[in-house]
Amino acid sequence: MVISSLLCALVASPPEACKALRGFYDAIGAKDKSPSFKDTSSTCCAFLDVRCTQPDGSPSPPLGQKEGWKAGATLTKIKFRGGTEFGSSGTLPGALLLPLAGTLESLDLGKEGDRSFSGTLPAELTQLTALQKLSLTTGKFSGTIPHQLGRLPALEKVTLLSKRLSGTVPGELCHRSDGSLRKLYLDDNVKLSGTLPPECFLLPTLEEISAKKTRISGTLPSKITAPLRQLILEEVSLSGSVPEELCKGEKLEELVLRRANRVSGTLPTECLSHDTITKIDLKRTKVGGTIPSLDKA
């Protein structure tokens, strides 16, 4: 497939964006279930699993309705949630998304879409400069997490639940002190190993980390300034103790280290005195002392 014409513009006009999106759908053997999909002259903003933003911020037409879209509407979200039929596909053709690089804020392949893809995460994902949310779940993706994802200035939420990703969590994900990363979910990547980057625990925006059922090892850092609300590291290979700094910020709501059976020591008193904490699960660890039975969530 010739894609060179799609690579020349970082911000596509609406017709160019729709042309690129239709090319992406064709490449992955997908069909939107809305009647407008068969009408090539219709705006792609009417697709069921696509969201666009009106230029003046006015309310969008109902899903699947091809009328009512104003000139200049921009394609901002692709979220496969039952409105798309999938054929068989191979690798994710990331290059075909490049014309949407300046406007696409959310790419969520959902459970349906992920089943169609295999291979490594395409490098082109790291060029989607407007991207705020990236969600690839229960798929067959392999290889490592691209460290260039950390360069995306607007990225707030990363969800990579693949079972086949390997290597380590790149520290670059948390390098940008002016970044916006708030949620990092890496569950079920049973080949993902190494330590969690200490940079992530210093990131002023990071609120949630979940990496359960991975091979994450090492210890939790003693210096933690990130405003963590949720830390879920269940069935991992962590060792050491629970650091006092984890609860000093009075933001923490959930701490789950279940089956991290090399974690030891005692639970810091700071973790016992905050009303914000609704869940502590240290079952099958070696943590001793007073461990409250908290599970209000």
C-alpha positions as CSV (number, residue, x, y, z in Angstrom):
1,M,0.0,0.0,0.0
2,V,1.3,3.4,-1.0
3,I,1.2,5.7,2.1
4,S,3.7,8.4,1.2
5,S,1.0,10.9,0.4
6,L,-0.4,10.5,3.9
7,L,2.8,11.3,5.6
8,C,3.2,14.9,4.3
9,A,0.8,16.7,6.7
10,L,0.8,16.5,10.4
11,V,-2.6,18.3,10.7
12,A,-5.1,17.1,8.2
13,S,-8.1,19.0,7.1
14,P,-11.4,17.1,7.7
15,P,-11.7,15.6,4.2
16,E,-8.0,14.5,4.4
17,A,-8.6,13.1,7.9
18,C,-11.6,11.1,6.8
19,K,-9.7,9.8,3.8
20,A,-6.8,8.7,6.1
21,L,-9.3,7.1,8.5
22,R,-11.0,5.1,5.7
23,G,-7.6,4.0,4.6
24,F,-6.8,2.8,8.1
25,Y,-10.1,0.9,8.3
26,D,-9.5,-0.7,4.9
27,A,-6.0,-1.8,6.0
28,I,-7.3,-3.5,9.1
29,G,-10.3,-5.0,7.4
30,A,-12.7,-3.0,9.6
31,K,-16.2,-1.7,8.8
32,D,-18.2,0.8,10.8
33,K,-21.8,-0.3,11.4
34,S,-23.3,3.1,10.7
35,P,-25.0,3.6,7.3
36,S,-22.7,6.5,6.6
37,F,-19.7,4.2,6.3
38,K,-20.9,3.0,2.9
39,D,-21.4,6.6,1.7
40,T,-17.8,7.7,0.9
41,S,-19.0,11.3,0.5
42,S,-20.3,11.3,4.1
43,T,-18.2,12.6,7.0
44,C,-16.4,10.1,9.1
45,C,-17.6,12.0,12.1
46,A,-20.8,10.0,11.7
47,F,-19.0,6.7,12.3
48,L,-20.2,4.9,15.5
49,D,-16.7,4.4,17.0
50,V,-15.3,7.8,16.1
51,R,-15.7,11.1,17.9
52,C,-15.1,14.6,16.4
53,T,-15.0,18.0,17.9
54,Q,-17.2,20.8,16.4
55,P,-15.1,23.9,15.6
56,D,-17.2,26.2,17.8
57,G,-17.6,23.7,20.6
58,S,-21.3,23.2,20.0
59,P,-23.0,19.9,20.7
60,S,-22.2,17.1,18.3
61,P,-25.0,15.3,16.3
62,P,-26.2,11.9,17.6
63,L,-23.9,9.0,16.9
64,G,-24.2,7.7,13.4
65,Q,-25.9,10.8,12.1
66,K,-24.2,12.2,9.0
67,E,-26.1,15.5,9.0
68,G,-25.4,18.4,11.4
69,W,-21.6,18.4,11.3
70,K,-20.1,21.8,10.6
71,A,-17.2,22.6,8.3
72,G,-14.0,22.4,10.2
73,A,-15.0,19.6,12.6
74,T,-11.9,17.7,13.7
75,L,-11.5,14.0,14.3
76,T,-10.3,13.6,17.9
77,K,-11.1,10.1,19.1
78,I,-11.1,6.5,17.8
79,K,-12.6,4.2,20.3
80,F,-13.7,0.7,19.2
81,R,-16.6,-0.2,21.4
82,G,-19.0,-2.4,19.5
83,G,-19.7,-0.1,16.5
84,T,-17.1,-1.7,14.3
85,E,-16.9,-5.1,12.5
86,F,-13.4,-6.5,12.1
87,G,-11.9,-8.9,9.6
88,S,-8.6,-10.5,10.0
89,S,-5.5,-8.2,10.2
90,G,-1.9,-8.4,10.9
91,T,0.2,-5.6,12.3
92,L,-1.2,-2.2,13.3
93,P,-0.6,0.2,10.4
94,G,0.5,3.2,12.5
95,A,1.7,5.2,9.5
96,L,-1.9,5.5,8.3
97,L,-2.7,7.5,11.4
98,L,0.0,10.1,10.9
99,P,-2.4,12.5,9.0
100,L,-4.3,12.7,12.3
101,A,-1.2,13.4,14.4
102,G,-2.2,17.0,15.2
103,T,-5.8,16.3,16.2
104,L,-6.2,12.7,17.5
105,E,-6.5,12.9,21.2
106,S,-7.6,9.3,22.0
107,L,-6.8,5.9,20.4
108,D,-8.6,3.0,22.1
109,L,-8.6,-0.2,20.1
110,G,-10.9,-1.9,22.7
111,K,-11.1,-5.6,23.1
112,E,-12.6,-6.2,19.7
113,G,-10.0,-4.3,17.8
114,D,-7.0,-5.6,19.7
115,R,-7.8,-9.2,18.7
116,S,-7.0,-8.3,15.1
117,F,-3.5,-7.1,15.7
118,S,-0.1,-8.7,16.4
119,G,3.5,-7.6,16.0
120,T,5.2,-4.8,17.7
121,L,3.7,-1.4,18.7
122,P,4.3,0.8,15.7
123,A,6.8,3.6,16.1
124,E,4.3,6.0,14.5
125,L,2.3,6.0,17.7
126,T,5.0,8.2,19.2
127,Q,4.4,10.9,16.6
128,L,0.7,11.4,17.4
129,T,1.5,14.7,19.2
130,A,-2.0,15.5,20.3
131,L,-2.6,12.1,21.9
132,Q,-3.9,12.2,25.5
133,K,-5.1,8.6,25.9
134,L,-3.6,5.4,24.4
135,S,-5.4,2.1,25.2
136,L,-4.3,-1.3,23.7
137,T,-5.8,-4.2,25.7
138,T,-5.9,-8.0,25.6
139,G,-4.1,-8.0,22.3
140,K,-1.3,-10.0,20.7
141,F,1.2,-7.1,20.6
142,S,4.8,-8.1,21.4
143,G,8.2,-6.4,21.7
144,T,9.0,-3.6,24.0
145,I,7.3,-0.4,25.0
146,P,8.5,2.5,22.8
147,H,10.5,4.9,25.0
148,Q,9.5,7.7,22.6
149,L,6.0,7.7,24.1
150,G,7.5,9.8,26.9
151,R,8.0,12.6,24.3
152,L,4.3,13.1,23.7
153,P,3.5,16.4,25.5
154,A,-0.2,15.8,26.1
155,L,-0.2,12.1,27.1
156,E,-2.3,11.6,30.2
157,K,-3.2,7.9,30.2
158,V,-1.4,4.8,28.9
159,T,-3.1,1.4,29.0
160,L,-1.1,-1.5,27.6
161,L,-2.6,-4.8,28.8
162,S,-1.1,-7.2,26.3
163,K,0.3,-10.3,28.0
164,R,3.1,-10.4,25.4
165,L,5.0,-7.1,25.9
166,S,8.6,-7.7,27.2
167,G,11.6,-5.7,28.2
168,T,11.4,-3.0,30.9
169,V,9.3,0.0,31.6
170,P,11.1,2.9,29.9
171,G,12.1,5.7,32.3
172,E,11.4,8.1,29.5
173,L,7.7,7.7,30.1
174,C,8.2,9.8,33.2
175,H,11.0,12.1,32.2
176,R,9.0,15.1,31.3
177,S,8.6,17.3,34.4
178,D,6.3,19.4,32.3
179,G,4.3,16.4,31.1
180,S,0.8,15.4,31.9
181,L,0.9,11.6,32.5
182,R,-1.7,10.7,35.2
183,K,-2.4,7.0,34.7
184,L,-0.1,4.2,33.8
185,Y,-1.6,0.7,33.4
186,L,0.6,-2.2,32.5
187,D,-1.3,-5.3,33.9
188,D,-0.9,-8.8,32.6
189,N,2.3,-8.3,30.7
190,V,3.9,-11.5,32.1
191,K,7.2,-10.9,30.3
192,L,7.6,-7.3,31.5
193,S,10.5,-7.1,33.9
194,G,13.0,-4.8,35.6
195,T,12.2,-2.1,38.1
196,L,9.6,0.6,38.0
197,P,11.5,3.8,36.9
198,P,12.1,6.0,40.0
199,E,11.3,9.0,37.8
200,C,7.6,7.9,37.8
201,F,7.5,8.3,41.6
202,L,8.7,11.9,41.2
203,L,6.3,12.9,38.4
204,P,4.1,15.8,39.7
205,T,1.1,14.6,37.7
206,L,1.1,10.8,38.2
207,E,-1.8,9.5,40.2
208,E,-2.2,5.9,39.3
209,I,0.2,3.0,38.6
210,S,-1.0,-0.6,38.0
211,A,1.4,-3.3,36.9
212,K,-0.1,-6.5,38.4
213,K,0.8,-9.9,37.1
214,T,4.1,-8.8,35.6
215,R,7.8,-9.6,36.5
216,I,8.4,-6.2,37.9
217,S,11.1,-6.5,40.6
218,G,13.4,-4.4,42.7
219,T,12.2,-2.2,45.6
220,L,9.9,0.8,45.8
221,P,12.0,4.0,45.9
222,S,12.4,5.8,49.3
223,K,11.7,9.2,47.6
224,I,8.2,9.5,46.4
225,T,6.7,12.9,45.6
226,A,4.2,11.9,42.9
227,P,0.6,12.5,44.1
228,L,-0.3,8.8,43.9
229,R,-3.9,7.8,44.7
230,Q,-3.6,4.2,43.5
231,L,-0.6,1.8,43.5
232,I,-1.5,-1.8,42.4
233,L,1.5,-4.2,42.2
234,E,-0.2,-7.5,42.7
235,E,1.7,-10.8,41.8
236,V,5.0,-9.1,41.1
237,S,8.6,-9.8,42.3
238,L,9.1,-6.7,44.4
239,S,11.2,-6.9,47.5
240,G,12.1,-4.6,50.3
241,S,9.7,-2.7,52.5
242,V,6.8,-0.2,52.0
243,P,8.4,3.2,52.1
244,E,7.1,5.9,54.5
245,E,7.0,8.5,51.7
246,L,4.3,6.5,49.9
247,C,1.6,7.7,52.4
248,K,3.0,11.1,53.5
249,G,1.3,13.0,50.8
250,E,-2.1,12.1,52.2
251,K,-3.3,11.3,48.6
252,L,-3.1,7.6,48.6
253,E,-6.5,5.7,48.4
254,E,-5.5,2.2,47.3
255,L,-2.4,0.2,48.1
256,V,-2.4,-3.4,46.7
257,L,0.7,-5.6,47.0
258,R,-1.1,-8.9,47.2
259,R,1.2,-11.9,46.4
260,A,4.3,-9.7,46.2
261,N,5.7,-12.3,48.5
262,R,9.2,-10.8,49.0
263,V,7.9,-7.5,50.4
264,S,8.7,-7.4,54.1
265,G,9.1,-5.1,57.0
266,T,6.2,-3.3,58.7
267,L,3.5,-1.0,57.3
268,P,4.4,2.7,58.0
269,T,2.2,4.4,60.5
270,E,1.5,7.1,57.9
271,C,-0.5,4.5,56.0
272,L,-2.7,3.8,59.0
273,S,-3.7,7.4,59.8
274,H,-5.2,8.8,56.7
275,D,-8.9,8.9,56.0
276,T,-8.3,9.0,52.3
277,I,-7.1,5.3,52.2
278,T,-10.0,3.0,51.3
279,K,-8.1,-0.2,50.5
280,I,-4.9,-1.9,51.7
281,D,-4.2,-5.4,50.5
282,L,-1.0,-7.0,51.7
283,K,-2.1,-10.6,51.6
284,R,0.6,-13.2,50.9
285,T,3.4,-10.7,51.6
286,K,5.9,-10.8,54.5
287,V,4.8,-7.5,55.9
288,G,4.3,-7.8,59.6
289,G,3.0,-5.6,62.4
290,T,-0.5,-4.0,62.4
291,I,-2.2,-4.5,59.0
292,P,-5.7,-3.1,58.9
293,S,-8.5,-4.8,57.1
294,L,-9.4,-2.0,54.7
295,D,-11.5,-2.5,51.7
296,K,-14.1,0.2,51.4
297,A,-13.9,0.5,47.6
